C-alpha cells in the first residue's frame, strides 16, 4: 500500500515533442513543444513490446520525470 501512495505522489508530466535524433539502445533526443531545450527519452515498454518504430521527425508524447527534467520516457507516437 505504501508503494502505491508514493507512486501517486511522483507524477510525471506529459508533454508533446519532436524526435530530433535517434541514439543507440532505443534512446532518442526529443525537442519539446513550446520549449527550447532537448531531453533524452527512452522508449516505454509497451512500445518496445509491440515493435513501434520511432524515426527522427516523428511527433511523440513524453513523460518527463519530476526528479530529472533532462530525461523522460516516450509513451505514445502521434
N, C-alpha and C positions, 0 to 999 in steps of 0.2 A: 504493500500500500504506500509506503513512504517513497519508493522509487517513482510511482505513478504521479504523486503530487509534485515531486521535483521536476519531472519531465514536463508537466503542465506549466510550471513557472518559467522554464527555459524555452520560451517560444522563439522560433526563428522567423525572421521577417521574409516575406516572399516579394521578389522584385523581378521585373522583366528586363531582358538584356539581349545583346547580340554576341554570338561567338566570334572572337577575333582570330584565335589561333588554337590549333589542336596540338597538345603536347602528348607525351607518352603516358601509358598506364591510365587511359580514359580521364585525363585531366585537361581542362580547357581554360583559356583566358577569355573572360567574358566582360564586355563593357556594359555597364548598367545604364538604363534609360534615365535621363534627367541628371545624371552624374557624370563626371569626367574621369572617375577612377576605374581601374580594371581590377578584377578579382580572379583568383584561381578557384575553379569549381570542378568537382569530380562528379561522375555520373552516379545517379541513385541506383539502388539495387534492382528495382523493377524495370528500369530502362536497360540495364545490363541483361537481366533475365530474358527479356523479350527482344533482345538484339536491336534496339532502336539506335539508328545511326545518327550521329551529330556531326555536321560539317561546318567549316567556317562560313559565316554569313547567316546561319540559322538563328531564328529568334527562339529564346528559351525562357523558362521561369526558373529562378534560382532562389533557394532558401539560404539566406545569409545568416551565418552564425552570430549569436549575440555576444560570444566571447571573443571572436577574432573576425573583424569586419573585412579582412582581406581574403577570406576563404568562404566557400559555400558549396552547395550541392545542387546539381541540375535535376529538377524533379519533373519537368514537362517540356516537350518541344512543341512550339506553336506552328 
